[in-house]
């Protein structure tokens, strides 16, 4: 199942490990150089269940789409079937259908994700049971917490389909990277290229940082490392 969901040539564990050593600001520098200015999910998407400090969360997107519909779902346990298919090293990305009230994540979903090796969740809306989730150490990036269960206001429409998230298109398998500054979406057709570029930027910034600590001027340090500026 994982192989079908995962579209990259670099092994899953290696891809995740390498991206989790790179911060979002370095990746965004690459986006700007490529004229990609709409890959950040915005200032309202923050990790509310874990203090990341310098920690980075990365994984490939497993997309979920809900729609506003108060009628009961006639299908047999669609959410349970979906959750059981969550893949190791994925990040669950949830389109809530613009619901600004409900929580679309909770303790039980987190329990399954921890069991399956899911890296985290990103929700265009709210999460519930956040106190329990904090104790489990599972990172959820979202807009707010809520006691209202999304099941009573919405219907699970589909999973592993393209979704819009704050104006950013996310396809299943795109790479997601989140840290204390927010979440970036890396389109899968450039994700491996971006990884290599970001690793080069990280090394260059490490050199620059070392020079600055040694007392070398900012202008000289940027010249020595080939940077246009700090």
N, C-alpha and C positions, 0 to 999 in steps of 0.2 A: 504493500500500500504506500509506504513512504517513498519508494522509488518513483511511483507514478505521480506523486504530488510534487516531488522535488526536481526542478528543471536544470540543475547546474552540474558542471563537470567536476568541480572541486567537491570532495566528500563533505557530507553534511556537517559532521563534527568539526572538521577543519575550518569550514566556511564560518560557522558560528563562532568558534574560538578566535579566529583572526579578526572578525568584525567586532567582537566584544573587547578588543584591545584598541579600538579606534573610536574617538568621540564624534558626535554629530557635527560639530563646527567644522572639522576637517573635511567631512564628507560634503557638507554644504558648499565649501570652497570649490570643490570639484564641480558640483552642480552649476555654480555661477559661471565657471570657466566654460561650461558646455551650454550656457544659456538655458538652463533648466531652473526656473525660478518659482516652481509651484510643487515642490516635493515635501515641504514641511507641513505637518497636519495642523499647525496653528498654536497660538499661545494658550488656548483653553484646554489642550490635551496634556495633562501632567500625570505623573505616577502618584497615586494617592494611597497606595497600600504598602509602600516600601521606601525607606530613605536611601536613595541610590548613591548619594555623595558622588564618587567618581566611577561608580559601577555602570556598565553599559549592558543593555539587553538586546539581543539580536536573534533573528530567526526568519524563516520563510513564511509568507502570509497564507493563512487558512481563512478564507473570507466567509462571513455569515451575513445574511440579509433578512431583516424583519420589515414588515409593513404594518401600518396602522389599520387594525381590523379587530373590533371587539367580539366578533362572532366566534364560537368555539371551533377549534380545529378538528375536523372529522378524521384526520389521519391517525394511525396508531403510533403514539409516542414518537413523533418526528424529532423532537429535541433530544430525547434520549439516544436515538440512533445517530444523530449528528455528533453529539458529544463523544460517543464511543469511537468515532472515526477520527478524532483529533490526533494529529501525528506528532511524534517525537521531534523536538527542535523546531516546531512551528510556533508562530505567534498568531493567536486568534484575533481577527480584525472584524469588528461588529458594526454594521450599518443598522441603526435603530429605527430607521424610517422617520427621522427628525423628532423622535419622542424626547421631550424635555422634562419629563416627570419620572419615568420608570427606571428601575435598576435591571439591567440585562445580564447581570453576572452575580454569582453568589458562592456560598461555601461549597455546595455540592459540585458545581462545575469546576471549582478550583481543586477539589479533592481528586477528580478524574484527571485534570490537567497535570497535577503533580505526579500522579501515578503513571501517566503516559509520557512524561518528560517534555511537556509543553513549556516553552520559555516564558511566555507572558501573554497578556491580552491588551488590546487597544480598542476602546469603545467610543463611538461617536454619540455619547450620551452618558447614562449613569450606570453605576454598579451598586449592589446591595451586599449586606453581610460583610462590610469592609473591615469591621473589627476582627472577625474570624479570619479573614484573608490576610490581614496584617500579621497575625500570629503564625500563619503558614509561610510567610515570607515570599508570597507570590506577587510579582509586579503587575498591577493593572493601571494602564494609562487611560484616563477618561476625563469627563467634564465635572462630574459631581457624584455624590453618593445619595441613595434614596432607599426608603423602606418599601416602596411600591414595586410589586412584581410585574415585569413587562408582559408576562403571559396573559394578564387580564385586559390588556389594552392593545396587544399586537399579535400578529400571526407570523410564525417562522415561514418565510417565503422560499428561501433556497440557501444552499451553502456551496462553496467553491465556485462562485460566479463573480464576474467583475462588479465592483461597487464604487460609488462615489463617497468620499469621506472629506467633508469640509472643502469640497471643490477639487480634491485630489483623486485621480483615478487609481484604484488599486486592483490589480489582477491576482488571482491565486498564484502563488509561487514568487511574487515580487519579494524582495528582501526588505525587512523592517529593522530599523535600528533606533533604539530609544535610550535616552539618558536624562540627566537632570534638566536639560534644556528642551526636551520634548522628543518628538518622534519624526523620523524621516522615512520616506518610501523610496526604495531604489528599484527602478524597473528592471525586470529580470534580464532583458537583453543587454544591459550594461553593468549588471551587478558585479561580475567578476573583474571587469576592467576597472570599475570604481574602487574595488577592494585594493588592487595593486597600486593605483594612484594614491589612495588614502594612506597606505603603508609608507609610501615614499614621502608624503607630506609629514607624517608622524616622525619619521627619522630626521627630516630636515628641521622640524620644530624642536626636536630634542637637542640637536646640535646648536641651534640658535639659543635655546634656553640656557644651555651650558655656558655659552660665551657670555651671555648677559650676566649670569651669576659670577663669572670671573672678572667682570668689570669692563668688558669690551663694550664700546658704544653701540647703540641701536643701529646707527647708520653702518658702521663697520661690520657688525654681525650680519646684517641683511645682505651686505655686499659679499661677504665670505661664503654665505650659503646660497647665493643666487636668488634670494627673495626680492621681489619688487619693493616690498615694504614689510613692516611688522604686521 
